[in-house]
Amino acid sequence: QAEEELKAAWSQQAEQLREMGRRERLLRSDVQQAREQLESFKIRVMQVCSPSAAGSTGKSVAEQQVIEKVRQISDENQQSHEREKSLQKELSSRLTQEKEVSANIEVFKNSLQKLQ
């Protein structure tokens, strides 16, 4: 009976080891697929950002290149937003001045009409 129990335990452990091996192979496959997708994504980002930097030979693009390019685009975007805010303030200021001038013109017109 003890021998049967040992055989059953050994069989169960062997099955568990096979299952762990299968899972490990799946995980390795998933990791490899993720690496390939990341490399493909990096190349596409560089091609969109700077076609000459990525090249058309399919060379591996360094992560640092992608990071620098994304950072550069982010900085440019931030500068663009700041410029837009500045232009909005300037426009608002000019509209206010224009309203004041229009109001002064109306007052001047009314004064002229009263004088006539």
PyMOL commands that place a pseudoatom at each C-alpha (Angstrom):
pseudoatom trace, name=CA, resn=GLN, resi=1, chain=A, elem=C, hetatm=0, pos=[0.000, 0.000, 0.000]
pseudoatom trace, name=CA, resn=ALA, resi=2, chain=A, elem=C, hetatm=0, pos=[2.854, 2.412, 0.844]
pseudoatom trace, name=CA, resn=GLU, resi=3, chain=A, elem=C, hetatm=0, pos=[4.400, 1.603, -2.530]
pseudoatom trace, name=CA, resn=GLU, resi=4, chain=A, elem=C, hetatm=0, pos=[1.130, 2.479, -4.270]
pseudoatom trace, name=CA, resn=GLU, resi=5, chain=A, elem=C, hetatm=0, pos=[0.930, 5.740, -2.369]
pseudoatom trace, name=CA, resn=LEU, resi=6, chain=A, elem=C, hetatm=0, pos=[4.521, 6.591, -3.333]
pseudoatom trace, name=CA, resn=LYS, resi=7, chain=A, elem=C, hetatm=0, pos=[3.781, 5.776, -6.965]
pseudoatom trace, name=CA, resn=ALA, resi=8, chain=A, elem=C, hetatm=0, pos=[0.684, 7.968, -6.877]
pseudoatom trace, name=CA, resn=ALA, resi=9, chain=A, elem=C, hetatm=0, pos=[2.584, 10.839, -5.236]
pseudoatom trace, name=CA, resn=TRP, resi=10, chain=A, elem=C, hetatm=0, pos=[5.448, 10.457, -7.737]
pseudoatom trace, name=CA, resn=SER, resi=11, chain=A, elem=C, hetatm=0, pos=[2.956, 10.417, -10.603]
pseudoatom trace, name=CA, resn=GLN, resi=12, chain=A, elem=C, hetatm=0, pos=[1.245, 13.522, -9.268]
pseudoatom trace, name=CA, resn=GLN, resi=13, chain=A, elem=C, hetatm=0, pos=[4.558, 15.340, -8.864]
pseudoatom trace, name=CA, resn=ALA, resi=14, chain=A, elem=C, hetatm=0, pos=[5.650, 14.292, -12.349]
pseudoatom trace, name=CA, resn=GLU, resi=15, chain=A, elem=C, hetatm=0, pos=[2.398, 15.701, -13.713]
pseudoatom trace, name=CA, resn=GLN, resi=16, chain=A, elem=C, hetatm=0, pos=[2.945, 18.936, -11.796]
pseudoatom trace, name=CA, resn=LEU, resi=17, chain=A, elem=C, hetatm=0, pos=[6.477, 19.204, -13.199]
pseudoatom trace, name=CA, resn=ARG, resi=18, chain=A, elem=C, hetatm=0, pos=[5.182, 18.661, -16.733]
pseudoatom trace, name=CA, resn=GLU, resi=19, chain=A, elem=C, hetatm=0, pos=[2.551, 21.359, -16.175]
pseudoatom trace, name=CA, resn=MET, resi=20, chain=A, elem=C, hetatm=0, pos=[5.185, 23.752, -14.804]
pseudoatom trace, name=CA, resn=GLY, resi=21, chain=A, elem=C, hetatm=0, pos=[7.373, 23.062, -17.847]
pseudoatom trace, name=CA, resn=ARG, resi=22, chain=A, elem=C, hetatm=0, pos=[4.446, 23.763, -20.151]
pseudoatom trace, name=CA, resn=ARG, resi=23, chain=A, elem=C, hetatm=0, pos=[3.700, 27.030, -18.355]
pseudoatom trace, name=CA, resn=GLU, resi=24, chain=A, elem=C, hetatm=0, pos=[7.361, 28.024, -18.502]
pseudoatom trace, name=CA, resn=ARG, resi=25, chain=A, elem=C, hetatm=0, pos=[7.419, 27.435, -22.266]
pseudoatom trace, name=CA, resn=LEU, resi=26, chain=A, elem=C, hetatm=0, pos=[4.255, 29.520, -22.666]
pseudoatom trace, name=CA, resn=LEU, resi=27, chain=A, elem=C, hetatm=0, pos=[5.721, 32.311, -20.565]
pseudoatom trace, name=CA, resn=ARG, resi=28, chain=A, elem=C, hetatm=0, pos=[8.967, 32.282, -22.551]
pseudoatom trace, name=CA, resn=SER, resi=29, chain=A, elem=C, hetatm=0, pos=[6.948, 32.447, -25.746]
pseudoatom trace, name=CA, resn=ASP, resi=30, chain=A, elem=C, hetatm=0, pos=[4.898, 35.360, -24.396]
pseudoatom trace, name=CA, resn=VAL, resi=31, chain=A, elem=C, hetatm=0, pos=[8.043, 37.219, -23.322]
pseudoatom trace, name=CA, resn=GLN, resi=32, chain=A, elem=C, hetatm=0, pos=[9.616, 36.732, -26.737]
pseudoatom trace, name=CA, resn=GLN, resi=33, chain=A, elem=C, hetatm=0, pos=[6.454, 37.933, -28.453]
pseudoatom trace, name=CA, resn=ALA, resi=34, chain=A, elem=C, hetatm=0, pos=[6.348, 41.005, -26.164]
pseudoatom trace, name=CA, resn=ARG, resi=35, chain=A, elem=C, hetatm=0, pos=[9.992, 41.780, -27.005]
pseudoatom trace, name=CA, resn=GLU, resi=36, chain=A, elem=C, hetatm=0, pos=[9.243, 41.561, -30.718]
pseudoatom trace, name=CA, resn=GLN, resi=37, chain=A, elem=C, hetatm=0, pos=[6.204, 43.805, -30.345]
pseudoatom trace, name=CA, resn=LEU, resi=38, chain=A, elem=C, hetatm=0, pos=[8.231, 46.346, -28.361]
pseudoatom trace, name=CA, resn=GLU, resi=39, chain=A, elem=C, hetatm=0, pos=[10.970, 46.396, -30.999]
pseudoatom trace, name=CA, resn=SER, resi=40, chain=A, elem=C, hetatm=0, pos=[8.382, 46.794, -33.743]
pseudoatom trace, name=CA, resn=PHE, resi=41, chain=A, elem=C, hetatm=0, pos=[6.738, 49.616, -31.800]
pseudoatom trace, name=CA, resn=LYS, resi=42, chain=A, elem=C, hetatm=0, pos=[10.073, 51.376, -31.256]
pseudoatom trace, name=CA, resn=ILE, resi=43, chain=A, elem=C, hetatm=0, pos=[10.854, 51.185, -34.960]
pseudoatom trace, name=CA, resn=ARG, resi=44, chain=A, elem=C, hetatm=0, pos=[7.415, 52.524, -35.892]
pseudoatom trace, name=CA, resn=VAL, resi=45, chain=A, elem=C, hetatm=0, pos=[7.729, 55.395, -33.408]
pseudoatom trace, name=CA, resn=MET, resi=46, chain=A, elem=C, hetatm=0, pos=[11.110, 56.341, -34.818]
pseudoatom trace, name=CA, resn=GLN, resi=47, chain=A, elem=C, hetatm=0, pos=[9.874, 56.056, -38.397]
pseudoatom trace, name=CA, resn=VAL, resi=48, chain=A, elem=C, hetatm=0, pos=[6.945, 58.338, -37.638]
pseudoatom trace, name=CA, resn=CYS, resi=49, chain=A, elem=C, hetatm=0, pos=[9.046, 60.790, -35.641]
pseudoatom trace, name=CA, resn=SER, resi=50, chain=A, elem=C, hetatm=0, pos=[12.110, 60.775, -37.825]
pseudoatom trace, name=CA, resn=PRO, resi=51, chain=A, elem=C, hetatm=0, pos=[12.154, 58.428, -40.826]
pseudoatom trace, name=CA, resn=SER, resi=52, chain=A, elem=C, hetatm=0, pos=[15.846, 58.988, -41.477]
pseudoatom trace, name=CA, resn=ALA, resi=53, chain=A, elem=C, hetatm=0, pos=[16.738, 58.136, -37.858]
pseudoatom trace, name=CA, resn=ALA, resi=54, chain=A, elem=C, hetatm=0, pos=[15.030, 54.760, -37.976]
pseudoatom trace, name=CA, resn=GLY, resi=55, chain=A, elem=C, hetatm=0, pos=[16.211, 53.940, -41.465]
pseudoatom trace, name=CA, resn=SER, resi=56, chain=A, elem=C, hetatm=0, pos=[14.449, 51.566, -43.756]
pseudoatom trace, name=CA, resn=THR, resi=57, chain=A, elem=C, hetatm=0, pos=[16.845, 48.665, -43.162]
pseudoatom trace, name=CA, resn=GLY, resi=58, chain=A, elem=C, hetatm=0, pos=[14.912, 47.514, -40.110]
pseudoatom trace, name=CA, resn=LYS, resi=59, chain=A, elem=C, hetatm=0, pos=[17.873, 48.082, -37.780]
pseudoatom trace, name=CA, resn=SER, resi=60, chain=A, elem=C, hetatm=0, pos=[17.180, 47.793, -34.109]
pseudoatom trace, name=CA, resn=VAL, resi=61, chain=A, elem=C, hetatm=0, pos=[16.311, 51.158, -32.637]
pseudoatom trace, name=CA, resn=ALA, resi=62, chain=A, elem=C, hetatm=0, pos=[17.841, 51.939, -29.264]
pseudoatom trace, name=CA, resn=GLU, resi=63, chain=A, elem=C, hetatm=0, pos=[15.371, 52.559, -26.466]
pseudoatom trace, name=CA, resn=GLN, resi=64, chain=A, elem=C, hetatm=0, pos=[17.275, 55.727, -25.605]
pseudoatom trace, name=CA, resn=GLN, resi=65, chain=A, elem=C, hetatm=0, pos=[16.625, 57.076, -29.115]
pseudoatom trace, name=CA, resn=VAL, resi=66, chain=A, elem=C, hetatm=0, pos=[12.907, 56.477, -28.720]
pseudoatom trace, name=CA, resn=ILE, resi=67, chain=A, elem=C, hetatm=0, pos=[12.889, 58.045, -25.255]
pseudoatom trace, name=CA, resn=GLU, resi=68, chain=A, elem=C, hetatm=0, pos=[14.771, 61.108, -26.481]
pseudoatom trace, name=CA, resn=LYS, resi=69, chain=A, elem=C, hetatm=0, pos=[12.472, 61.526, -29.480]
pseudoatom trace, name=CA, resn=VAL, resi=70, chain=A, elem=C, hetatm=0, pos=[9.314, 61.177, -27.364]
pseudoatom trace, name=CA, resn=ARG, resi=71, chain=A, elem=C, hetatm=0, pos=[10.776, 63.643, -24.840]
pseudoatom trace, name=CA, resn=GLN, resi=72, chain=A, elem=C, hetatm=0, pos=[11.584, 66.067, -27.671]
pseudoatom trace, name=CA, resn=ILE, resi=73, chain=A, elem=C, hetatm=0, pos=[8.040, 65.797, -29.025]
pseudoatom trace, name=CA, resn=SER, resi=74, chain=A, elem=C, hetatm=0, pos=[6.645, 66.287, -25.536]
pseudoatom trace, name=CA, resn=ASP, resi=75, chain=A, elem=C, hetatm=0, pos=[8.792, 69.402, -25.024]
pseudoatom trace, name=CA, resn=GLU, resi=76, chain=A, elem=C, hetatm=0, pos=[7.710, 70.789, -28.382]
pseudoatom trace, name=CA, resn=ASN, resi=77, chain=A, elem=C, hetatm=0, pos=[4.096, 70.103, -27.483]
pseudoatom trace, name=CA, resn=GLN, resi=78, chain=A, elem=C, hetatm=0, pos=[4.524, 71.901, -24.149]
pseudoatom trace, name=CA, resn=GLN, resi=79, chain=A, elem=C, hetatm=0, pos=[6.128, 74.888, -25.873]
pseudoatom trace, name=CA, resn=SER, resi=80, chain=A, elem=C, hetatm=0, pos=[3.297, 74.950, -28.383]
pseudoatom trace, name=CA, resn=HIS, resi=81, chain=A, elem=C, hetatm=0, pos=[0.724, 75.001, -25.570]
pseudoatom trace, name=CA, resn=GLU, resi=82, chain=A, elem=C, hetatm=0, pos=[2.577, 77.807, -23.817]
pseudoatom trace, name=CA, resn=ARG, resi=83, chain=A, elem=C, hetatm=0, pos=[2.755, 79.784, -27.065]
pseudoatom trace, name=CA, resn=GLU, resi=84, chain=A, elem=C, hetatm=0, pos=[-0.968, 79.213, -27.607]
pseudoatom trace, name=CA, resn=LYS, resi=85, chain=A, elem=C, hetatm=0, pos=[-1.733, 80.515, -24.092]
pseudoatom trace, name=CA, resn=SER, resi=86, chain=A, elem=C, hetatm=0, pos=[0.450, 83.543, -24.708]
pseudoatom trace, name=CA, resn=LEU, resi=87, chain=A, elem=C, hetatm=0, pos=[-1.295, 84.270, -28.003]
pseudoatom trace, name=CA, resn=GLN, resi=88, chain=A, elem=C, hetatm=0, pos=[-4.704, 83.847, -26.351]
pseudoatom trace, name=CA, resn=LYS, resi=89, chain=A, elem=C, hetatm=0, pos=[-3.739, 86.386, -23.669]
pseudoatom trace, name=CA, resn=GLU, resi=90, chain=A, elem=C, hetatm=0, pos=[-2.463, 88.787, -26.323]
pseudoatom trace, name=CA, resn=LEU, resi=91, chain=A, elem=C, hetatm=0, pos=[-5.643, 88.365, -28.352]
pseudoatom trace, name=CA, resn=SER, resi=92, chain=A, elem=C, hetatm=0, pos=[-7.788, 88.925, -25.283]
pseudoatom trace, name=CA, resn=SER, resi=93, chain=A, elem=C, hetatm=0, pos=[-5.817, 92.051, -24.417]
pseudoatom trace, name=CA, resn=ARG, resi=94, chain=A, elem=C, hetatm=0, pos=[-6.177, 93.412, -27.940]
pseudoatom trace, name=CA, resn=LEU, resi=95, chain=A, elem=C, hetatm=0, pos=[-9.909, 92.703, -27.961]
pseudoatom trace, name=CA, resn=THR, resi=96, chain=A, elem=C, hetatm=0, pos=[-10.255, 94.592, -24.688]
pseudoatom trace, name=CA, resn=GLN, resi=97, chain=A, elem=C, hetatm=0, pos=[-8.318, 97.517, -26.129]
pseudoatom trace, name=CA, resn=GLU, resi=98, chain=A, elem=C, hetatm=0, pos=[-10.466, 97.420, -29.262]
pseudoatom trace, name=CA, resn=LYS, resi=99, chain=A, elem=C, hetatm=0, pos=[-13.634, 97.556, -27.155]
pseudoatom trace, name=CA, resn=GLU, resi=100, chain=A, elem=C, hetatm=0, pos=[-12.272, 100.515, -25.241]
pseudoatom trace, name=CA, resn=VAL, resi=101, chain=A, elem=C, hetatm=0, pos=[-11.389, 102.324, -28.470]
pseudoatom trace, name=CA, resn=SER, resi=102, chain=A, elem=C, hetatm=0, pos=[-14.851, 101.553, -29.889]
pseudoatom trace, name=CA, resn=ALA, resi=103, chain=A, elem=C, hetatm=0, pos=[-16.473, 102.880, -26.734]
pseudoatom trace, name=CA, resn=ASN, resi=104, chain=A, elem=C, hetatm=0, pos=[-14.349, 106.041, -26.908]
pseudoatom trace, name=CA, resn=ILE, resi=105, chain=A, elem=C, hetatm=0, pos=[-15.301, 106.504, -30.567]
pseudoatom trace, name=CA, resn=GLU, resi=106, chain=A, elem=C, hetatm=0, pos=[-18.980, 106.236, -29.662]
pseudoatom trace, name=CA, resn=VAL, resi=107, chain=A, elem=C, hetatm=0, pos=[-18.537, 108.833, -26.916]
pseudoatom trace, name=CA, resn=PHE, resi=108, chain=A, elem=C, hetatm=0, pos=[-16.692, 111.063, -29.400]
pseudoatom trace, name=CA, resn=LYS, resi=109, chain=A, elem=C, hetatm=0, pos=[-19.445, 110.612, -32.031]
pseudoatom trace, name=CA, resn=ASN, resi=110, chain=A, elem=C, hetatm=0, pos=[-22.149, 111.452, -29.501]
pseudoatom trace, name=CA, resn=SER, resi=111, chain=A, elem=C, hetatm=0, pos=[-20.218, 114.541, -28.416]
pseudoatom trace, name=CA, resn=LEU, resi=112, chain=A, elem=C, hetatm=0, pos=[-19.847, 115.652, -32.032]
pseudoatom trace, name=CA, resn=GLN, resi=113, chain=A, elem=C, hetatm=0, pos=[-23.558, 115.175, -32.681]
pseudoatom trace, name=CA, resn=LYS, resi=114, chain=A, elem=C, hetatm=0, pos=[-24.438, 117.213, -29.615]
pseudoatom trace, name=CA, resn=LEU, resi=115, chain=A, elem=C, hetatm=0, pos=[-22.103, 119.978, -30.720]
pseudoatom trace, name=CA, resn=GLN, resi=116, chain=A, elem=C, hetatm=0, pos=[-23.708, 120.079, -34.184]
for i in range(1, 116): cmd.bond("trace and resi %d" % i, "trace and resi %d" % (i + 1))
show_as sticks, trace
zoom trace
